[in-house]
C-alpha cells in the first residue's frame, strides 16, 4: 500500500475506536441530515458470486474491520433504528445485504413478510433518514445483532444466545442463525425431560447402554456451575426450542417447514407423544416429493401411524413416486428392505388394507 493510501485510511479513521458501539445514540435524534449522497444515481454492476470463488481469509478479516469502522461513522449513516426509544445509526445497504427482512422493508417489498414482523417494523422518514421502529427486541440484543451484521462477530454467551437466535430468525439473518447455534443454552428441568423422553432419561441416569451409538456420541455431557450440561449437535436450536416447549406443554408450533425436523427429533430423543403429534400433522401433507423421506423416518423410528399412511399413499401413487428417479433411485439403493415391503403391499394391496383396516 503506498503512502497516499495509508494516509487516507488514517485520516478516515481518526478518532474512531476499535469497538463498534458509537452507533448507539441513546434517545437522541439528529436535527440535521448528514446524507451527502442524496440525488446521486448509481448503476447496478450486476455482480454474481463465482461458483468456484476462493477467498483470502486475511482480506476478509480486513473487510470485517473496515465495516466495524463504518458502523461508527454515524455522520454518513442513512437509517436509524428506534429500538424501544434507543436510536442506533446504521446504513441501509449493509442491513439490506445481511437481512432479507430489512431488505424487504427498505425496498418497500414487504408483502412476503410475516404479518407480525410487518406490524412490528413500522417506518417513517425524518430529517431525510429512514427510521425503523423495533419493539420486540431488547436494545442490548439489537446492538449485538447490528455489530454482527457489520463484522460477522458479536458478544455471544449463555445469557444472550437464545435472544440472539430469536432475533436472527425474526429478521432472517442466516449467518447469525449459524453463529448463535454454536452457543445456544436452554434452561430445563431434569425431571421433565426424563419423564417425557426415554433418551434423556437414559442420559441423566447414566444408563447409556439403552441408546444407539449415534445418539450416544451426539449427547455429550459435562458439569458447569453444579448444572448438568447436555451438548446437542444434530438438532437445530429452533427445532429444539419447540421440542422443549412440547415436553412441557404438550403443544408447540407445528407447520410444513418444521414438521419433518420435529418428527426426526421425536424419534431421535424417543418422545412418544411428539411422534404421534407430528405424525397426525404429516399424514395430511404427504405428496410424491416427500413420501419417501417420511417413509424413511417412519421406518427408522417405528412411527406406526405415519408408516401406515405412507404405505397407503405409495400404493395409490407408486408409478408417480418411482418416476421421480432422483428420489427413488437413491432410496431404493439405501433401503432395499423397505422397498420390498412397499412393492409387496402394492401388489397385495387388498390383503394389506384388510389387515390394517
KOLRO-847380 format. One line per field, with one value per residue (C-alpha): x, y, z; residue number from 1; chain. Coordinates in steps of 0.001 Angstrom, whole numbers, plus 500000, padded with zeros to 6 digits. Each point is the difference from the previous one (the first is absolute). Layout:
<kemars>
X c(X,...)
Y c(Y,...)
Z c(Z,...)
gutor c(NUM,...)
fidren c(A,...)
</kemars>
This chain:
<kemars>
X c(500000,501522,500364,497096,497560,501252,499581,496446,499074,501580,498160,496708,500302,501311,498114,498139,500386,500492,496840,496963,497601,499874,496995,497844,498780,497585,496741,501333,499250,502064,498289,501760,500655,503563,499130,502155,499043,496453,499163,502907,499295,501850,500256,499391,503226,498187,502443,499652,501893,502302,499140,503639,500957,503057,500255,503048,499308,502205,498194,496661,501212,501043,496594,498296,502208,499162,496294,500544,501431,497125,497543,501484,499642,496675,500605,499403,497229,496725,497743,499067,498623,497748,500342,497575,500991,503724,501268,502677,501655,500412,500412,497172,502282,501611,496737,498391,502941,500019,496297,497236,497481,501676,500571,496257,499176,502514,498897,496327,499457,498704,497054,501816,500807,498255,497057,501394,503388,498343,497894,502994,502421,498236,501910,500028,502364,501468,502729,500507,500676,498074,498906,499040,498226,500923,497901,500516,503786,501870,502472,502964,499132,499424,503379,501671,497891,501184,503623,499717,498498,502977,502850,498768,500638,498444,499875,498461,499435,497537,498018,499291,500360,496326,498902,502505,498676,496473,501099,501849,496775,497802,502155,501111,503761,501180,503633,498962,497824,503081,502141,497591,499613,503543,498819,496280,499259,496528,499126,497902,499123,501370,496796,497942,502389,500494,496236,499297,502991,501468,503220,500484,498974,502824,502502,499097,500084,503298,498429,501423,499734,496378,501041,501122,503597,499222,497827,502535,502769,497869,498812,503197,499621,502007,499499,500194,499179,498427,497688,499822,500772,498875,501557,497675,501540,497567,496885,499789,499231,496716,498765,501295,498155,496717,500880,500515,496804,498146,501519,498746,496629,499013,499722,502410,500254,499482,499958,501127,503472,500873,497780,502535,502784,497754,499146,503708,500663,497065,501543,503571,499104,497222,497154,496988,497330,501907,500233,496211,499565,502189,498712,496399,501045,502197,497511,497953,502987,501425,500817,502170,502976,500114,498466,503362,501578,497057,500045,503675,499324,496917,501925,503110,498109,497167,497290,497075,497405,502273,501365,496492,498971,503211,499465,496391,501145,502660,497455,497829,502851,502756,500604,500255,502359,502302,500026,501885,503280,502190,498050,499024,503363,502098,497161,499768,503767,500131,496882,499404,498034,497587,499595,499178,497287,498582,499857,498536,497240,499321,499642,497869,498194,496627,501543,502043,496988,497958,502745,500325,496323)
Y c(500000,503393,502908,501950,497165,499407,503655,499910,497039,501583,503255,498228,498009,502760,500182,496725,497286,496367,498969,500694,501454,503684,499323,499651,503525,499474,501907,502937,500578,502288,503195,500298,497529,498904,498003,501483,497409,501159,500481,497952,497124,496696,497199,496399,498205,496669,498202,496245,497864,497601,496382,499132,503177,499777,502586,501368,499599,502936,502290,498866,500879,503425,500415,499188,502568,502620,499391,500302,503469,500770,499203,502819,502452,501365,503117,498036,497715,500155,498041,500032,497142,501021,496997,500655,503700,499308,501355,498158,501409,497498,499807,498680,498187,497918,499000,499224,497779,498112,499676,499101,501495,503416,499711,499538,502966,502317,499075,500328,496388,498776,497988,496721,500852,498332,502208,500279,501168,502446,501387,500376,501671,503275,502642,503743,502602,502689,502479,498104,496798,496763,499161,496403,499328,496744,499016,496285,499930,501373,502823,498046,497008,502212,501614,496598,499157,503160,499421,496510,501264,502312,497854,496355,499712,501210,499341,496549,498267,497766,503036,501568,497086,499070,503613,500419,496833,501377,503265,498096,498223,503080,502075,497037,500371,496587,500323,501103,496896,497876,502131,499777,496259,499703,501156,499711,499046,498952,499664,496917,497661,496473,498541,501293,498823,496627,499493,500970,498548,496518,501274,502819,497651,497652,502867,501401,496611,499105,496902,500568,496336,500619,502563,499395,500904,503172,501472,499039,501799,503085,500630,500851,501074,502175,501917,503783,502003,496877,499673,497081,501219,497828,500965,499424,500248,498370,502055,503705,502422,501065,496407,499156,503002,498590,496523,501390,502041,496826,497980,502585,500891,497166,502678,501854,501933,497424,500804,498636,501523,498404,496903,497562,501337,499674,496450,499242,501479,498062,496786,500838,500907,497398,502339,497819,502683,502312,497166,499750,503787,500520,496889,501190,503202,498406,497346,502839,501417,496963,500501,498424,502176,499210,496528,498204,502307,499512,496247,499899,501821,497898,496732,501314,501125,497457,502636,497667,502615,501762,496723,498762,503214,500119,496409,500806,503050,498001,497334,502660,501980,497434,500917,503743,499439,497649,502323,502587,498183,502475,499094,496394,498634,501011,498963,496557,499529,501027,498203,496818,498395,502946,499992,496283,500649,502913,497958,496981,502144,501527,496605,498649,503238,498396,497630,502831,502245,497233,499445,503693,500929)
Z c(500000,499047,502448,498487,500528,503519,500882,498650,502199,503061,499419,499455,503201,502197,503265,499432,502590,499127,501845,497801,502553,499114,497811,503145,500658,502864,499655,497978,496333,497689,498939,496650,497245,499306,496903,497237,497398,499445,496347,498683,497661,499955,497461,501020,499174,499755,502302,500108,502474,498133,500718,500629,501859,502235,502727,501758,503712,500982,497570,501416,503492,498749,498373,503315,501750,497374,500493,503741,499420,497646,502765,502061,497111,501160,497900,496786,501217,498095,502329,503659,502030,502865,502292,502828,500030,499599,496665,498034,496891,497163,496234,497841,497556,502763,501666,496641,499022,503294,500771,497561,502428,500020,496251,499457,502219,498365,496488,500922,498948,503345,498687,500714,503601,502890,501097,503543,498693,497626,502830,502311,497593,499292,498035,499409,498541,502220,499053,496727,501954,499959,503548,500833,503287,501738,503000,500615,500372,502990,499166,501404,497821,496954,500561,499730,496934,498248,500974,498527,496744,499556,501322,499936,503730,503225,503722,500357,503322,501782,501182,496611,497560,499991,499448,497170,498415,500246,498364,497267,499155,500313,497656,497860,500451,498858,501057,503494,500286,499357,502315,502950,499517,501359,503410,500626,503585,501100,503670,500723,502860,500130,501393,497062,497291,501672,500277,496394,498157,500339,498462,502497,502806,498999,499762,503407,501690,498337,498439,496512,499040,498980,497373,496431,499208,498002,502734,502656,498101,499424,503553,501826,503613,502360,503231,500282,503126,501530,496983,497598,496466,497080,496663,497039,496536,497575,500733,499203,502857,498375,499871,503472,501369,498678,501301,503497,499838,499038,502832,502471,498450,497592,497328,497715,496742,497251,496286,496644,500402,503326,500227,498555,502221,503054,498939,499721,503450,501471,498706,500937,503587,500220,500946,499256,500331,497636,497469,499997,500005,496927,498210,500243,498286,497348,498866,498532,498115,498200,496321,497316,500922,503715,500350,499827,502540,502340,499397,500940,503280,500741,499625,501751,503104,499767,499685,499320,499016,497533,498644,499212,498259,497960,498821,499090,498058,498172,499018,498366,498407,499413,496369,500688,502934,498094,496994,502084,499410,501906,503160,499346,498844,503053,502318,498380,500221,503649,501247,497959,502848,500208,496215,500097,502566,498006,496801,501790,501504,496588,498322,502867,500768,500755,502501,501509,500478,501574,502553,500841,499905)
gutor c(1,2,3,4,5,6,7,8,9,10,11,12,13,14,15,16,17,18,19,20,21,22,23,24,25,26,27,28,29,30,31,32,33,34,35,36,37,38,39,40,41,42,43,44,45,46,47,48,49,50,51,52,53,54,55,56,57,58,59,60,61,62,63,64,65,66,67,68,69,70,71,72,73,74,75,76,77,78,79,80,81,82,83,84,85,86,87,88,89,90,91,92,93,94,95,96,97,98,99,100,101,102,103,104,105,106,107,108,109,110,111,112,113,114,115,116,117,118,119,120,121,122,123,124,125,126,127,128,129,130,131,132,133,134,135,136,137,138,139,140,141,142,143,144,145,146,147,148,149,150,151,152,153,154,155,156,157,158,159,160,161,162,163,164,165,166,167,168,169,170,171,172,173,174,175,176,177,178,179,180,181,182,183,184,185,186,187,188,189,190,191,192,193,194,195,196,197,198,199,200,201,202,203,204,205,206,207,208,209,210,211,212,213,214,215,216,217,218,219,220,221,222,223,224,225,226,227,228,229,230,231,232,233,234,235,236,237,238,239,240,241,242,243,244,245,246,247,248,249,250,251,252,253,254,255,256,257,258,259,260,261,262,263,264,265,266,267,268,269,270,271,272,273,274,275,276,277,278,279,280,281,282,283,284,285,286,287,288,289,290,291,292,293,294,295,296,297,298,299,300,301,302,303,304,305,306,307,308,309,310,311,312,313,314,315,316,317,318,319,320,321,322,323,324,325,326,327,328,329,330,331,332,333,334,335,336,337,338,339,340,341,342,343,344,345,346,347,348,349,350,351,352,353,354,355,356,357)
fidren c(A,A,A,A,A,A,A,A,A,A,A,A,A,A,A,A,A,A,A,A,A,A,A,A,A,A,A,A,A,A,A,A,A,A,A,A,A,A,A,A,A,A,A,A,A,A,A,A,A,A,A,A,A,A,A,A,A,A,A,A,A,A,A,A,A,A,A,A,A,A,A,A,A,A,A,A,A,A,A,A,A,A,A,A,A,A,A,A,A,A,A,A,A,A,A,A,A,A,A,A,A,A,A,A,A,A,A,A,A,A,A,A,A,A,A,A,A,A,A,A,A,A,A,A,A,A,A,A,A,A,A,A,A,A,A,A,A,A,A,A,A,A,A,A,A,A,A,A,A,A,A,A,A,A,A,A,A,A,A,A,A,A,A,A,A,A,A,A,A,A,A,A,A,A,A,A,A,A,A,A,A,A,A,A,A,A,A,A,A,A,A,A,A,A,A,A,A,A,A,A,A,A,A,A,A,A,A,A,A,A,A,A,A,A,A,A,A,A,A,A,A,A,A,A,A,A,A,A,A,A,A,A,A,A,A,A,A,A,A,A,A,A,A,A,A,A,A,A,A,A,A,A,A,A,A,A,A,A,A,A,A,A,A,A,A,A,A,A,A,A,A,A,A,A,A,A,A,A,A,A,A,A,A,A,A,A,A,A,A,A,A,A,A,A,A,A,A,A,A,A,A,A,A,A,A,A,A,A,A,A,A,A,A,A,A,A,A,A,A,A,A,A,A,A,A,A,A,A,A,A,A,A,A,A,A,A,A,A,A,A,A,A,A,A,A,A,A,A,A,A,A,A,A,A,A,A,A)
</kemars>
